[in-house]
Amino acid sequence: MDKINYNRIKAVLAENNVSSKELAKHLDKTESTVSRWCTNDVQPSIEVFHQIAKFLDVDVRELLVSTK
C-alpha cells in the first residue's frame, strides 16, 4: 500500500532553505520527530502546524497537501 502524504513540511523547508535541524531547534523538538513529520510517518498537531508556519513565514495551508 502506498504511503499517503498529508503534509508538505519537507518541501516547504526546502523552498525556504531551512533545514529540519533548524526547525527542530526552534520548536524544541528532536530531529527525529521533525524527520518523521517530513516523511509523513506521523503528523504534528494543529498547534505545531501553526508554529511551523509562523517560523517559516508561510500560510499554514501551504504545509498541507491539498485535497483538490
mmCIF file of the N, C-alpha and C atoms, coordinates in Angstrom:
data_MODEL
# 
_entry.id   MODEL 
# 
loop_
_atom_site.group_PDB 
_atom_site.id 
_atom_site.type_symbol 
_atom_site.label_atom_id 
_atom_site.label_alt_id 
_atom_site.label_comp_id 
_atom_site.label_asym_id 
_atom_site.label_entity_id 
_atom_site.label_seq_id 
_atom_site.pdbx_PDB_ins_code 
_atom_site.Cartn_x 
_atom_site.Cartn_y 
_atom_site.Cartn_z 
_atom_site.occupancy 
_atom_site.B_iso_or_equiv 
_atom_site.pdbx_formal_charge 
_atom_site.auth_seq_id 
_atom_site.auth_comp_id 
_atom_site.auth_asym_id 
_atom_site.auth_atom_id 
_atom_site.pdbx_PDB_model_num 
ATOM 1   N N  . MET A 1 1  ? 0.842  -1.186 0.000  1.00 0.00 ? 1  MET A N  1 
ATOM 2   C CA . MET A 1 1  ? 0.000  0.000  0.000  1.00 0.00 ? 1  MET A CA 1 
ATOM 3   C C  . MET A 1 1  ? 0.883  1.244  0.000  1.00 0.00 ? 1  MET A C  1 
ATOM 4   N N  . ASP A 1 2  ? 0.547  2.205  -0.816 1.00 0.00 ? 2  ASP A N  1 
ATOM 5   C CA . ASP A 1 2  ? 1.321  3.439  -0.902 1.00 0.00 ? 2  ASP A CA 1 
ATOM 6   C C  . ASP A 1 2  ? 1.061  4.327  0.303  1.00 0.00 ? 2  ASP A C  1 
ATOM 7   N N  . LYS A 1 3  ? 2.126  4.993  0.740  1.00 0.00 ? 3  LYS A N  1 
ATOM 8   C CA . LYS A 1 3  ? 2.003  5.930  1.852  1.00 0.00 ? 3  LYS A CA 1 
ATOM 9   C C  . LYS A 1 3  ? 1.340  7.208  1.340  1.00 0.00 ? 3  LYS A C  1 
ATOM 10  N N  . ILE A 1 4  ? 0.387  7.713  2.097  1.00 0.00 ? 4  ILE A N  1 
ATOM 11  C CA . ILE A 1 4  ? -0.303 8.954  1.740  1.00 0.00 ? 4  ILE A CA 1 
ATOM 12  C C  . ILE A 1 4  ? 0.446  10.126 2.353  1.00 0.00 ? 4  ILE A C  1 
ATOM 13  N N  . ASN A 1 5  ? 0.694  11.134 1.542  1.00 0.00 ? 5  ASN A N  1 
ATOM 14  C CA . ASN A 1 5  ? 1.326  12.354 2.037  1.00 0.00 ? 5  ASN A CA 1 
ATOM 15  C C  . ASN A 1 5  ? 0.236  13.324 2.472  1.00 0.00 ? 5  ASN A C  1 
ATOM 16  N N  . TYR A 1 6  ? 0.286  13.707 3.730  1.00 0.00 ? 6  TYR A N  1 
ATOM 17  C CA . TYR A 1 6  ? -0.682 14.644 4.277  1.00 0.00 ? 6  TYR A CA 1 
ATOM 18  C C  . TYR A 1 6  ? -0.100 16.048 4.400  1.00 0.00 ? 6  TYR A C  1 
ATOM 19  N N  . ASN A 1 7  ? 1.223  16.123 4.566  1.00 0.00 ? 7  ASN A N  1 
ATOM 20  C CA . ASN A 1 7  ? 1.826  17.439 4.736  1.00 0.00 ? 7  ASN A CA 1 
ATOM 21  C C  . ASN A 1 7  ? 2.957  17.653 3.732  1.00 0.00 ? 7  ASN A C  1 
ATOM 22  N N  . ARG A 1 8  ? 3.325  18.921 3.587  1.00 0.00 ? 8  ARG A N  1 
ATOM 23  C CA . ARG A 1 8  ? 4.391  19.348 2.676  1.00 0.00 ? 8  ARG A CA 1 
ATOM 24  C C  . ARG A 1 8  ? 5.537  19.986 3.449  1.00 0.00 ? 8  ARG A C  1 
ATOM 25  N N  . ILE A 1 9  ? 5.710  19.608 4.693  1.00 0.00 ? 9  ILE A N  1 
ATOM 26  C CA . ILE A 1 9  ? 6.721  20.253 5.534  1.00 0.00 ? 9  ILE A CA 1 
ATOM 27  C C  . ILE A 1 9  ? 8.101  20.165 4.885  1.00 0.00 ? 9  ILE A C  1 
ATOM 28  N N  . LYS A 1 10 ? 8.480  18.991 4.416  1.00 0.00 ? 10 LYS A N  1 
ATOM 29  C CA . LYS A 1 10 ? 9.801  18.814 3.807  1.00 0.00 ? 10 LYS A CA 1 
ATOM 30  C C  . LYS A 1 10 ? 9.977  19.736 2.603  1.00 0.00 ? 10 LYS A C  1 
ATOM 31  N N  . ALA A 1 11 ? 8.964  19.820 1.748  1.00 0.00 ? 11 ALA A N  1 
ATOM 32  C CA . ALA A 1 11 ? 9.038  20.665 0.551  1.00 0.00 ? 11 ALA A CA 1 
ATOM 33  C C  . ALA A 1 11 ? 9.124  22.142 0.915  1.00 0.00 ? 11 ALA A C  1 
ATOM 34  N N  . VAL A 1 12 ? 8.336  22.559 1.892  1.00 0.00 ? 12 VAL A N  1 
ATOM 35  C CA . VAL A 1 12 ? 8.334  23.976 2.276  1.00 0.00 ? 12 VAL A CA 1 
ATOM 36  C C  . VAL A 1 12 ? 9.654  24.348 2.955  1.00 0.00 ? 12 VAL A C  1 
ATOM 37  N N  . LEU A 1 13 ? 10.216 23.433 3.726  1.00 0.00 ? 13 LEU A N  1 
ATOM 38  C CA . LEU A 1 13 ? 11.540 23.689 4.301  1.00 0.00 ? 13 LEU A CA 1 
ATOM 39  C C  . LEU A 1 13 ? 12.554 23.916 3.179  1.00 0.00 ? 13 LEU A C  1 
ATOM 40  N N  . ALA A 1 14 ? 12.530 23.054 2.168  1.00 0.00 ? 14 ALA A N  1 
ATOM 41  C CA . ALA A 1 14 ? 13.470 23.181 1.044  1.00 0.00 ? 14 ALA A CA 1 
ATOM 42  C C  . ALA A 1 14 ? 13.246 24.486 0.284  1.00 0.00 ? 14 ALA A C  1 
ATOM 43  N N  . GLU A 1 15 ? 11.981 24.838 0.047  1.00 0.00 ? 15 GLU A N  1 
ATOM 44  C CA . GLU A 1 15 ? 11.661 26.076 -0.667 1.00 0.00 ? 15 GLU A CA 1 
ATOM 45  C C  . GLU A 1 15 ? 12.176 27.307 0.071  1.00 0.00 ? 15 GLU A C  1 
ATOM 46  N N  . ASN A 1 16 ? 12.256 27.205 1.400  1.00 0.00 ? 16 ASN A N  1 
ATOM 47  C CA . ASN A 1 16 ? 12.694 28.339 2.222  1.00 0.00 ? 16 ASN A CA 1 
ATOM 48  C C  . ASN A 1 16 ? 14.139 28.210 2.691  1.00 0.00 ? 16 ASN A C  1 
ATOM 49  N N  . ASN A 1 17 ? 14.850 27.216 2.157  1.00 0.00 ? 17 ASN A N  1 
ATOM 50  C CA . ASN A 1 17 ? 16.251 26.989 2.516  1.00 0.00 ? 17 ASN A CA 1 
ATOM 51  C C  . ASN A 1 17 ? 16.462 26.898 4.025  1.00 0.00 ? 17 ASN A C  1 
ATOM 52  N N  . VAL A 1 18 ? 15.581 26.148 4.676  1.00 0.00 ? 18 VAL A N  1 
ATOM 53  C CA . VAL A 1 18 ? 15.668 25.928 6.115  1.00 0.00 ? 18 VAL A CA 1 
ATOM 54  C C  . VAL A 1 18 ? 15.839 24.429 6.333  1.00 0.00 ? 18 VAL A C  1 
ATOM 55  N N  . SER A 1 19 ? 16.729 24.057 7.207  1.00 0.00 ? 19 SER A N  1 
ATOM 56  C CA . SER A 1 19 ? 16.949 22.633 7.468  1.00 0.00 ? 19 SER A CA 1 
ATOM 57  C C  . SER A 1 19 ? 15.972 22.123 8.524  1.00 0.00 ? 19 SER A C  1 
ATOM 58  N N  . SER A 1 20 ? 15.753 20.832 8.496  1.00 0.00 ? 20 SER A N  1 
ATOM 59  C CA . SER A 1 20 ? 14.890 20.223 9.516  1.00 0.00 ? 20 SER A CA 1 
ATOM 60  C C  . SER A 1 20 ? 15.532 20.371 10.893 1.00 0.00 ? 20 SER A C  1 
ATOM 61  N N  . LYS A 1 21 ? 16.851 20.413 10.925 1.00 0.00 ? 21 LYS A N  1 
ATOM 62  C CA . LYS A 1 21 ? 17.569 20.613 12.192 1.00 0.00 ? 21 LYS A CA 1 
ATOM 63  C C  . LYS A 1 21 ? 17.245 21.985 12.782 1.00 0.00 ? 21 LYS A C  1 
ATOM 64  N N  . GLU A 1 22 ? 17.211 23.009 11.936 1.00 0.00 ? 22 GLU A N  1 
ATOM 65  C CA . GLU A 1 22 ? 16.869 24.358 12.396 1.00 0.00 ? 22 GLU A CA 1 
ATOM 66  C C  . GLU A 1 22 ? 15.437 24.398 12.929 1.00 0.00 ? 22 GLU A C  1 
ATOM 67  N N  . LEU A 1 23 ? 14.533 23.736 12.209 1.00 0.00 ? 23 LEU A N  1 
ATOM 68  C CA . LEU A 1 23 ? 13.138 23.696 12.651 1.00 0.00 ? 23 LEU A CA 1 
ATOM 69  C C  . LEU A 1 23 ? 13.031 22.985 13.993 1.00 0.00 ? 23 LEU A C  1 
ATOM 70  N N  . ALA A 1 24 ? 13.709 21.867 14.128 1.00 0.00 ? 24 ALA A N  1 
ATOM 71  C CA . ALA A 1 24 ? 13.673 21.111 15.380 1.00 0.00 ? 24 ALA A CA 1 
ATOM 72  C C  . ALA A 1 24 ? 14.166 21.977 16.541 1.00 0.00 ? 24 ALA A C  1 
ATOM 73  N N  . LYS A 1 25 ? 15.252 22.687 16.320 1.00 0.00 ? 25 LYS A N  1 
ATOM 74  C CA . LYS A 1 25 ? 15.810 23.540 17.374 1.00 0.00 ? 25 LYS A CA 1 
ATOM 75  C C  . LYS A 1 25 ? 14.825 24.642 17.752 1.00 0.00 ? 25 LYS A C  1 
ATOM 76  N N  . HIS A 1 26 ? 14.216 25.275 16.741 1.00 0.00 ? 26 HIS A N  1 
ATOM 77  C CA . HIS A 1 26 ? 13.269 26.362 17.002 1.00 0.00 ? 26 HIS A CA 1 
ATOM 78  C C  . HIS A 1 26 ? 12.057 25.875 17.799 1.00 0.00 ? 26 HIS A C  1 
ATOM 79  N N  . LEU A 1 27 ? 11.578 24.685 17.484 1.00 0.00 ? 27 LEU A N  1 
ATOM 80  C CA . LEU A 1 27 ? 10.387 24.151 18.144 1.00 0.00 ? 27 LEU A CA 1 
ATOM 81  C C  . LEU A 1 27 ? 10.701 23.379 19.413 1.00 0.00 ? 27 LEU A C  1 
ATOM 82  N N  . ASP A 1 28 ? 11.989 23.244 19.732 1.00 0.00 ? 28 ASP A N  1 
ATOM 83  C CA . ASP A 1 28 ? 12.426 22.460 20.878 1.00 0.00 ? 28 ASP A CA 1 
ATOM 84  C C  . ASP A 1 28 ? 11.926 21.014 20.774 1.00 0.00 ? 28 ASP A C  1 
ATOM 85  N N  . LYS A 1 29 ? 12.082 20.452 19.566 1.00 0.00 ? 29 LYS A N  1 
ATOM 86  C CA . LYS A 1 29 ? 11.726 19.058 19.280 1.00 0.00 ? 29 LYS A CA 1 
ATOM 87  C C  . LYS A 1 29 ? 12.993 18.332 18.862 1.00 0.00 ? 29 LYS A C  1 
ATOM 88  N N  . THR A 1 30 ? 12.950 17.018 18.874 1.00 0.00 ? 30 THR A N  1 
ATOM 89  C CA . THR A 1 30 ? 14.111 16.258 18.413 1.00 0.00 ? 30 THR A CA 1 
ATOM 90  C C  . THR A 1 30 ? 14.150 16.261 16.892 1.00 0.00 ? 30 THR A C  1 
ATOM 91  N N  . GLU A 1 31 ? 15.342 16.073 16.351 1.00 0.00 ? 31 GLU A N  1 
ATOM 92  C CA . GLU A 1 31 ? 15.484 15.968 14.900 1.00 0.00 ? 31 GLU A CA 1 
ATOM 93  C C  . GLU A 1 31 ? 14.712 14.762 14.380 1.00 0.00 ? 31 GLU A C  1 
ATOM 94  N N  . SER A 1 32 ? 14.651 13.727 15.181 1.00 0.00 ? 32 SER A N  1 
ATOM 95  C CA . SER A 1 32 ? 13.912 12.519 14.807 1.00 0.00 ? 32 SER A CA 1 
ATOM 96  C C  . SER A 1 32 ? 12.421 12.813 14.640 1.00 0.00 ? 32 SER A C  1 
ATOM 97  N N  . THR A 1 33 ? 11.871 13.602 15.528 1.00 0.00 ? 33 THR A N  1 
ATOM 98  C CA . THR A 1 33 ? 10.453 13.966 15.428 1.00 0.00 ? 33 THR A CA 1 
ATOM 99  C C  . THR A 1 33 ? 10.185 14.730 14.150 1.00 0.00 ? 33 THR A C  1 
ATOM 100 N N  . VAL A 1 34 ? 10.999 15.732 13.851 1.00 0.00 ? 34 VAL A N  1 
ATOM 101 C CA . VAL A 1 34 ? 10.814 16.523 12.638 1.00 0.00 ? 34 VAL A CA 1 
ATOM 102 C C  . VAL A 1 34 ? 11.007 15.646 11.403 1.00 0.00 ? 34 VAL A C  1 
ATOM 103 N N  . SER A 1 35 ? 11.954 14.741 11.450 1.00 0.00 ? 35 SER A N  1 
ATOM 104 C CA . SER A 1 35 ? 12.169 13.816 10.341 1.00 0.00 ? 35 SER A CA 1 
ATOM 105 C C  . SER A 1 35 ? 10.921 12.980 10.074 1.00 0.00 ? 35 SER A C  1 
ATOM 106 N N  . ARG A 1 36 ? 10.280 12.525 11.124 1.00 0.00 ? 36 ARG A N  1 
ATOM 107 C CA . ARG A 1 36 ? 9.066  11.714 10.969 1.00 0.00 ? 36 ARG A CA 1 
ATOM 108 C C  . ARG A 1 36 ? 7.926  12.538 10.383 1.00 0.00 ? 36 ARG A C  1 
ATOM 109 N N  . TRP A 1 37 ? 7.879  13.845 10.699 1.00 0.00 ? 37 TRP A N  1 
ATOM 110 C CA . TRP A 1 37 ? 6.884  14.707 10.072 1.00 0.00 ? 37 TRP A CA 1 
ATOM 111 C C  . TRP A 1 37 ? 7.183  14.862 8.589  1.00 0.00 ? 37 TRP A C  1 
ATOM 112 N N  . CYS A 1 38 ? 8.468  15.053 8.273  1.00 0.00 ? 38 CYS A N  1 
ATOM 113 C CA . CYS A 1 38 ? 8.883  15.275 6.888  1.00 0.00 ? 38 CYS A CA 1 
ATOM 114 C C  . CYS A 1 38 ? 8.638  14.059 5.999  1.00 0.00 ? 38 CYS A C  1 
ATOM 115 N N  . THR A 1 39 ? 8.668  12.878 6.582  1.00 0.00 ? 39 THR A N  1 
ATOM 116 C CA . THR A 1 39 ? 8.417  11.661 5.810  1.00 0.00 ? 39 THR A CA 1 
ATOM 117 C C  . THR A 1 39 ? 6.968  11.207 5.925  1.00 0.00 ? 39 THR A C  1 
ATOM 118 N N  . ASN A 1 40 ? 6.145  12.000 6.586  1.00 0.00 ? 40 ASN A N  1 
ATOM 119 C CA . ASN A 1 40 ? 4.722  11.707 6.756  1.00 0.00 ? 40 ASN A CA 1 
ATOM 120 C C  . ASN A 1 40 ? 4.463  10.417 7.525  1.00 0.00 ? 40 ASN A C  1 
ATOM 121 N N  . ASP A 1 41 ? 5.417  10.008 8.353  1.00 0.00 ? 41 ASP A N  1 
ATOM 122 C CA . ASP A 1 41 ? 5.184  8.845  9.210  1.00 0.00 ? 41 ASP A CA 1 
ATOM 123 C C  . ASP A 1 41 ? 4.216  9.207  10.335 1.00 0.00 ? 41 ASP A C  1 
ATOM 124 N N  . VAL A 1 42 ? 4.328  10.417 10.840 1.00 0.00 ? 42 VAL A N  1 
ATOM 125 C CA . VAL A 1 42 ? 3.411  10.958 11.845 1.00 0.00 ? 42 VAL A CA 1 
ATOM 126 C C  . VAL A 1 42 ? 3.129  12.407 11.469 1.00 0.00 ? 42 VAL A C  1 
ATOM 127 N N  . GLN A 1 43 ? 2.072  12.953 12.056 1.00 0.00 ? 43 GLN A N  1 
ATOM 128 C CA . GLN A 1 43 ? 1.695  14.331 11.764 1.00 0.00 ? 43 GLN A CA 1 
ATOM 129 C C  . GLN A 1 43 ? 1.765  15.168 13.031 1.00 0.00 ? 43 GLN A C  1 
ATOM 130 N N  . PRO A 1 44 ? 2.240  16.412 12.903 1.00 0.00 ? 44 PRO A N  1 
ATOM 131 C CA . PRO A 1 44 ? 2.236  17.290 14.071 1.00 0.00 ? 44 PRO A CA 1 
ATOM 132 C C  . PRO A 1 44 ? 0.807  17.722 14.395 1.00 0.00 ? 44 PRO A C  1 
ATOM 133 N N  . SER A 1 45 ? 0.622  18.229 15.592 1.00 0.00 ? 45 SER A N  1 
ATOM 134 C CA . SER A 1 45 ? -0.694 18.746 15.987 1.00 0.00 ? 45 SER A CA 1 
ATOM 135 C C  . SER A 1 45 ? -0.983 20.036 15.217 1.00 0.00 ? 45 SER A C  1 
ATOM 136 N N  . ILE A 1 46 ? -2.224 20.442 15.249 1.00 0.00 ? 46 ILE A N  1 
ATOM 137 C CA . ILE A 1 46 ? -2.622 21.692 14.598 1.00 0.00 ? 46 ILE A CA 1 
ATOM 138 C C  . ILE A 1 46 ? -1.825 22.862 15.173 1.00 0.00 ? 46 ILE A C  1 
ATOM 139 N N  . GLU A 1 47 ? -1.627 22.854 16.476 1.00 0.00 ? 47 GLU A N  1 
ATOM 140 C CA . GLU A 1 47 ? -0.868 23.934 17.118 1.00 0.00 ? 47 GLU A CA 1 
ATOM 141 C C  . GLU A 1 47 ? 0.557  23.987 16.582 1.00 0.00 ? 47 GLU A C  1 
ATOM 142 N N  . VAL A 1 48 ? 1.164  22.820 16.406 1.00 0.00 ? 48 VAL A N  1 
ATOM 143 C CA . VAL A 1 48 ? 2.534  22.772 15.891 1.00 0.00 ? 48 VAL A CA 1 
ATOM 144 C C  . VAL A 1 48 ? 2.575  23.201 14.430 1.00 0.00 ? 48 VAL A C  1 
ATOM 145 N N  . PHE A 1 49 ? 1.555  22.818 13.644 1.00 0.00 ? 49 PHE A N  1 
ATOM 146 C CA . PHE A 1 49 ? 1.491  23.302 12.256 1.00 0.00 ? 49 PHE A CA 1 
ATOM 147 C C  . PHE A 1 49 ? 1.522  24.832 12.239 1.00 0.00 ? 49 PHE A C  1 
ATOM 148 N N  . HIS A 1 50 ? 0.798  25.459 13.138 1.00 0.00 ? 50 HIS A N  1 
ATOM 149 C CA . HIS A 1 50 ? 0.779  26.923 13.198 1.00 0.00 ? 50 HIS A CA 1 
ATOM 150 C C  . HIS A 1 50 ? 2.151  27.474 13.594 1.00 0.00 ? 50 HIS A C  1 
ATOM 151 N N  . GLN A 1 51 ? 2.825  26.821 14.519 1.00 0.00 ? 51 GLN A N  1 
ATOM 152 C CA . GLN A 1 51 ? 4.166  27.259 14.922 1.00 0.00 ? 51 GLN A CA 1 
ATOM 153 C C  . GLN A 1 51 ? 5.144  27.134 13.755 1.00 0.00 ? 51 GLN A C  1 
ATOM 154 N N  . ILE A 1 52 ? 5.028  26.046 13.006 1.00 0.00 ? 52 ILE A N  1 
ATOM 155 C CA . ILE A 1 52 ? 5.901  25.838 11.839 1.00 0.00 ? 52 ILE A CA 1 
ATOM 156 C C  . ILE A 1 52 ? 5.646  26.926 10.809 1.00 0.00 ? 52 ILE A C  1 
ATOM 157 N N  . ALA A 1 53 ? 4.374  27.192 10.528 1.00 0.00 ? 53 ALA A N  1 
ATOM 158 C CA . ALA A 1 53 ? 4.019  28.215 9.543  1.00 0.00 ? 53 ALA A CA 1 
ATOM 159 C C  . ALA A 1 53 ? 4.549  29.581 9.949  1.00 0.00 ? 53 ALA A C  1 
ATOM 160 N N  . LYS A 1 54 ? 4.426  29.894 11.216 1.00 0.00 ? 54 LYS A N  1 
ATOM 161 C CA . LYS A 1 54 ? 4.920  31.183 11.702 1.00 0.00 ? 54 LYS A CA 1 
ATOM 162 C C  . LYS A 1 54 ? 6.437  31.268 11.549 1.00 0.00 ? 54 LYS A C  1 
ATOM 163 N N  . PHE A 1 55 ? 7.144  30.200 11.918 1.00 0.00 ? 55 PHE A N  1 
ATOM 164 C CA . PHE A 1 55 ? 8.600  30.168 11.810 1.00 0.00 ? 55 PHE A CA 1 
ATOM 165 C C  . PHE A 1 55 ? 9.050  30.335 10.357 1.00 0.00 ? 55 PHE A C  1 
ATOM 166 N N  . LEU A 1 56 ? 8.333  29.687 9.435  1.00 0.00 ? 56 LEU A N  1 
ATOM 167 C CA . LEU A 1 56 ? 8.704  29.744 8.014  1.00 0.00 ? 56 LEU A CA 1 
ATOM 168 C C  . LEU A 1 56 ? 8.088  30.939 7.288  1.00 0.00 ? 56 LEU A C  1 
ATOM 169 N N  . ASP A 1 57 ? 7.253  31.698 7.982  1.00 0.00 ? 57 ASP A N  1 
ATOM 170 C CA . ASP A 1 57 ? 6.567  32.859 7.416  1.00 0.00 ? 57 ASP A CA 1 
ATOM 171 C C  . ASP A 1 57 ? 5.759  32.465 6.175  1.00 0.00 ? 57 ASP A C  1 
ATOM 172 N N  . VAL A 1 58 ? 4.950  31.409 6.341  1.00 0.00 ? 58 VAL A N  1 
ATOM 173 C CA . VAL A 1 58 ? 4.065  30.951 5.263  1.00 0.00 ? 58 VAL A CA 1 
ATOM 174 C C  . VAL A 1 58 ? 2.667  30.770 5.836  1.00 0.00 ? 58 VAL A C  1 
ATOM 175 N N  . ASP A 1 59 ? 1.692  30.708 4.951  1.00 0.00 ? 59 ASP A N  1 
ATOM 176 C CA . ASP A 1 59 ? 0.327  30.386 5.359  1.00 0.00 ? 59 ASP A CA 1 
ATOM 177 C C  . ASP A 1 59 ? 0.301  28.918 5.759  1.00 0.00 ? 59 ASP A C  1 
ATOM 178 N N  . VAL A 1 60 ? -0.370 28.594 6.839  1.00 0.00 ? 60 VAL A N  1 
ATOM 179 C CA . VAL A 1 60 ? -0.409 27.218 7.324  1.00 0.00 ? 60 VAL A CA 1 
ATOM 180 C C  . VAL A 1 60 ? -0.933 26.264 6.249  1.00 0.00 ? 60 VAL A C  1 
ATOM 181 N N  . ARG A 1 61 ? -1.762 26.746 5.342  1.00 0.00 ? 61 ARG A N  1 
ATOM 182 C CA . ARG A 1 61 ? -2.304 25.895 4.276  1.00 0.00 ? 61 ARG A CA 1 
ATOM 183 C C  . ARG A 1 61 ? -1.224 25.403 3.327  1.00 0.00 ? 61 ARG A C  1 
ATOM 184 N N  . GLU A 1 62 ? -0.131 26.132 3.243  1.00 0.00 ? 62 GLU A N  1 
ATOM 185 C CA . GLU A 1 62 ? 0.977  25.710 2.377  1.00 0.00 ? 62 GLU A CA 1 
ATOM 186 C C  . GLU A 1 62 ? 1.657  24.465 2.919  1.00 0.00 ? 62 GLU A C  1 
ATOM 187 N N  . LEU A 1 63 ? 1.448  24.156 4.184  1.00 0.00 ? 63 LEU A N  1 
ATOM 188 C CA . LEU A 1 63 ? 2.084  22.994 4.794  1.00 0.00 ? 63 LEU A CA 1 
ATOM 189 C C  . LEU A 1 63 ? 1.275  21.716 4.592  1.00 0.00 ? 63 LEU A C  1 
ATOM 190 N N  . LEU A 1 64 ? 0.074  21.852 4.065  1.00 0.00 ? 64 LEU A N  1 
ATOM 191 C CA . LEU A 1 64 ? -0.800 20.701 3.883  1.00 0.00 ? 64 LEU A CA 1 
ATOM 192 C C  . LEU A 1 64 ? -0.934 20.345 2.408  1.00 0.00 ? 64 LEU A C  1 
ATOM 193 N N  . VAL A 1 65 ? -1.128 19.068 2.129  1.00 0.00 ? 65 VAL A N  1 
ATOM 194 C CA . VAL A 1 65 ? -1.382 18.606 0.769  1.00 0.00 ? 65 VAL A CA 1 
ATOM 195 C C  . VAL A 1 65 ? -2.847 18.883 0.484  1.00 0.00 ? 65 VAL A C  1 
ATOM 196 N N  . SER A 1 66 ? -3.122 19.547 -0.628 1.00 0.00 ? 66 SER A N  1 
ATOM 197 C CA . SER A 1 66 ? -4.492 19.878 -0.993 1.00 0.00 ? 66 SER A CA 1 
ATOM 198 C C  . SER A 1 66 ? -5.306 18.623 -1.299 1.00 0.00 ? 66 SER A C  1 
ATOM 199 N N  . THR A 1 67 ? -6.576 18.672 -0.962 1.00 0.00 ? 67 THR A N  1 
ATOM 200 C CA . THR A 1 67 ? -7.450 17.545 -1.259 1.00 0.00 ? 67 THR A CA 1 
ATOM 201 C C  . THR A 1 67 ? -8.124 17.694 -2.612 1.00 0.00 ? 67 THR A C  1 
ATOM 202 N N  . LYS A 1 68 ? -7.874 18.791 -3.280 1.00 0.00 ? 68 LYS A N  1 
ATOM 203 C CA . LYS A 1 68 ? -8.475 19.004 -4.598 1.00 0.00 ? 68 LYS A CA 1 
ATOM 204 C C  . LYS A 1 68 ? -7.421 19.109 -5.649 1.00 0.00 ? 68 LYS A C  1 
# 
